[in-house]
Amino acid sequence: MIRYEVIFDVEKQKEVLQKIEKDLSSEEVWASPDMLKELQKQRADILENITPLESALKRVSYLRESVEILDEDEGEIFYEEIRKDISGLKAYLDDIELRLLLSGEADKNNAIVTIHPGAGGVESQDWAQMLMRMYLRWAEMRGYKTEMADLQIGDEAGIKGATFTVEGKYAYGYLKSEAGIHRLVRISPFDANKRRHTSFAAVLVYPEIEDNITVELKDEDLKIDTFRSSGAGGQHVNKVSSAVRITHIPTGIIVACQSERSQLRNKELAMKIVRSRIYDMTLKSREKKIEGFIGDKKEISWGNQIRSYTLQPYRLVKDHRSNLEVGDVDSVLDGKIDTFITAYLKLLR
């Protein structure tokens, strides 16, 4: 299999692109579907890097000429327009830099997110629901598609657990930074004495594996149960066992799906999540990077949190890995978490 390693340099990438395009015209490559598919993927990846950079370089050249206008007579009338162009270019370059940080094997994949409340009953369950809303809002703002695989509603408020998929390019690359324990400090709305409470919830993030990656699942290793969904859905939910729970016996992985009316669809979605979790487990084992990858081995309690959200006695969100602090808690809980994602990804460089 032909494989080209490329550092992020426009001219070098163009040279590699020429080699790839030359190989793509050879009979040897066209005679091998696997080799053809791999080279086409490499070509698409390089073009994805080159195109925005070339666009940025053109904008830099244009702005360099535009700035010279300011020295001419009455050139100051163009000041505000040029200032906006420079600000826009900076944001564009920041986005390119962020994409450069997403170079992991599965970073371009869709993501599967699971949220578990910690000990503390309704308070932690409410916090888990707040986190779920935060990530769904973030995905919506990015134009990503989300699908709820499993949602267990709390008895009084909040959720007992949730699993959902986030579909879009680099969804996993971005969301992997959110994996870990999240801590909330606030005056509990469920405490009649208005005391301050600390709640925890765990966020697990897995890459959705692509169809060309094989994960062997033997029938004898799977236990498949059906049951009636516990959520809304009318008579169909009450009378038909459409929900599916799959247990992978060798690893102990358990996945339940009950969001769809069709048992077949729930089974397909559950199998997809099982395959992704087994692949994720295999990948981490191979790379010997289990600790800190998704944080699912840590207790959902004090001292293990990656981020703290404080609503009282002051308002602050602090990421304990990057030490980034944001005072606008409401905007963060509304899904504006890109600053935290960027800060974490920069730590991985």
C-alpha positions, 0 to 999 in steps of 0.5 A, a space after each residue: 500500500 502506497 502511503 505518503 507522510 506530509 507535514 503541513 507545508 503548502 509546497 511540500 503538499 503540492 509535491 506530494 499531491 503531484 506524486 499521488 495524481 501520477 500514481 492515480 493514473 497508473 494501471 497498477 493502482 486502478 487494478 487494486 481497489 484498496 490502493 485506489 481508495 487509499 490514494 484518493 483519500 490521501 488526495 482529498 485530505 491534502 486538498 482539504 489542507 491546501 485549499 483553505 491555506 491558499 485562500 488565506 494567503 490570497 487574503 493576506 496579499 489583498 490586505 497587505 495592499 489594502 493597508 497601503 491605501 491608509 497612507 494615501 489622501 483620505 485613506 482613513 475612510 477605509 480604516 473600518 472596512 480593513 479592520 473588519 477584514 483583518 479580524 475576519 482573517 484572524 478568525 479564519 486562520 484560528 479555524 485553520 489552526 484548530 483543524 491542524 490540531 485534529 490529526 488523530 486517526 479517528 478525529 474526522 469521524 462522527 462521535 458517540 456521546 454518553 452522559 452518566 450522572 454521579 451520586 447525588 440523586 435528582 441533583 446530579 441527574 439534573 446536572 447530567 441533563 444540563 450537560 446533555 443540553 449544552 452538547 446538543 446546542 453546541 452541535 446545533 450551532 456547528 450544523 451537526 446532526 444529532 440522534 438520541 440512541 438512549 435517554 433515561 428520564 429521572 423520576 423527579 427531574 433530569 436524566 439517569 443517562 443518555 447516549 446520542 450520536 453527533 454526525 459531522 466532520 471532526 465531531 469526534 476530534 472536537 468532542 474528545 476534549 469533553 470526555 471526563 468528569 464535570 463538576 457543578 456548584 450551585 444553590 440547589 433548586 431541589 433543596 428547600 433550605 437553599 443550601 449549596 450543592 456539588 454535583 458530578 456527571 461523567 461524559 464519555 466520547 467514542 469515535 463512530 467507526 467507519 464502514 471500512 474498519 472491521 470489528 469482529 462480533 461473534 454471535 456467541 459473544 452477544 446477549 441481546 434482550 428486548 424490552 418496552 421503552 420507558 419514554 414517551 411514545 403512546 400505545 406503541 411504547 406500552 404494548 411493543 418491546 421495541 427497545 433493545 439491550 446488547 451485552 458484549 460478554 467478553 468486554 462487559 460492554 452494555 448498550 441500550 437503545 430505545 429512541 426508535 419505534 422500530 426494534 430493528 432500527 434500535 438494534 442497528 443503532 445499538 450494534 453500531 455503538 457496540 462496534 465503536 466502543 470495542 474499536 475504541 477499547 482496542 485502539 486505546 489498548 494498542 496505543 497504551 493511552 487508556 488513562 485520560 482518553 475518555 476518563 471512564 475508569 475514574 470515579 464520578 466524584 471530587 478530585 477527578 473533574 476536568 472542568 468545574 462550573 460554579 454558579 454560586 457564590 460566584 459565576 465561573 467555568 474553569 477547565 482544570 487541564 488548560 486552566 482556562 476560565 470563562 465568567 459567562 457561565 450562561 453562554 457556556 451552558 448554552 453550548 459555546 464551548 469552543 474556547 475550551 475545546 481549542 485550549 485543550 487541543 493545543 495542550 496535545 500539540 
